[in-house]
Amino acid sequence: MDITAAITRGKGQPFEVTTLQLDDLRPTEVRVKIVATGVCHTDAIIRDQVYPTPLPAVLGHEGAGVVEEIGSAVRSVKPGDKVVLGYNSCGACRQCLTGRSCYCVEMYERNFGGTRPDGSTALRDGDTSVSSHFFGQSSFATHVNAAERSVVKVDDDAPLELLGPLGCGLMTGAGAIMNSMAVRPGESVAIFGTGAVGSAATMAAAAIGATTIVAIDLVDSRLKAAKGYGATHTINSGSEDLAARVQEITGGEGFRVALDTTGITAVTRQAADSVGINGRVGLVGAPAPGDEVTFEVGTSLMKGWSFRTIIEGDAVPQQFIPTLVHLWRQGRFPIEKLTQTYPLDQINQAFADSKSGKTIKPIITF
């Protein structure tokens, strides 16, 4: 069938809206008519080939829509169901079978490889194969053949035009706080970076009762916005003395938890320096391959702090996305404060506004 999609044809090239051909469903796939899809920093770094994915490609990995058709082996959804799309995984490796599917041994191949596991692509541009199944979906398109493991059923009255970003960026930020770092009520939390992931982390920290939530960024407008969804303090690390402010806010103890959402190694070091004794540091950003960060050993030994990298918020989408929808319904995860919608033909503007900080979470609507 013919579909409309936004394709990137070469490294760093803008997205082009065009007509492509979508092939037939495979037994374990679900055809979804996309209603909306989030724009994520990961899409930008793949477009720019910081991490390699075959081009030309249809990207997009925060889709939400309605099931139109299911493959013969699909059991989790039926036509007419509303769904949010998340990452893909094999479902058979040790990590998947123990509830840690975001560390699936086939994570890269199934999410960044540009094909199905058998090497086929779902999309063509005339006689040219187009990289597909990005995160099991490739949702910068009117229709997708999504892997069943990427599909999460949501309530019939769920606002699909709002919920797509739960499939990656917002799930990652919230999951980092709630799952990976296991923040407890009353703890102090520093969140470095107030983009979509950091904003979701801020909301999650507030939702579970962290009492000191500090948003750290270089953009004053984002810091002001963070106060509106949970931050108790803000620090502009470009114009304020970060170390001094940390000492002031924490009474000299340092934070219990620090989360770096920027992927900038200098910021990762700042996050590590900001925690106190037995503090916990998490990294969810995506540094360029080969980047390294150093830590001072003597002080670190005396603090007994821990550091971990985090993929997708250590979340199983089928379990965690409904949890976030529930928090949204309670008013404790106000996604709408982050979002701005754009039609598909303005996708390049959406990316530009995300990069400049004008929009925290752009959403493409169909």
Sequence and secondary structure as in RCSB ss.txt:
>XXXX:A:sequence
MDITAAITRGKGQPFEVTTLQLDDLRPTEVRVKIVATGVCHTDAIIRDQVYPTPLPAVLGHEGAGVVEEIGSAVR
SVKPGDKVVLGYNSCGACRQCLTGRSCYCVEMYERNFGGTRPDGSTALRDGDTSVSSHFFGQSSFATHVNAAERS
VVKVDDDAPLELLGPLGCGLMTGAGAIMNSMAVRPGESVAIFGTGAVGSAATMAAAAIGATTIVAIDLVDSRLKA
AKGYGATHTINSGSEDLAARVQEITGGEGFRVALDTTGITAVTRQAADSVGINGRVGLVGAPAPGDEVTFEVGTS
LMKGWSFRTIIEGDAVPQQFIPTLVHLWRQGRFPIEKLTQTYPLDQINQAFADSKSGKTIKPIITF
>XXXX:A:secstr
 EEEEEEB STT   EEEEEEE    TTEEEEEEEEEE  HHHHHHHTTSS   SSB     EEEEEEEE TT  
S  TT EEEE     S SHHHHTT GGG TTHHHHHHSSS TTS  SEEETTEEEB  GGGT  SBSEEEEEGGG
EEE  TT  HHHHGGGGTHHHHHHHIIIIIS   TT EEEEE  SHHHHHHHHHHHHTT SEEEEEES HHHHHH
HHTTT SEEEETTTS HHHHHHHHHTTS EEEEEE S  HHHHHHHHHHEEEEEEEEE S   TT      HHHH
HHHT EEEE SGGG  HHHHHHHHHHHHHTTSS GGGTEEEEEGGGHHHHHHHHHHTS SEEEEE 
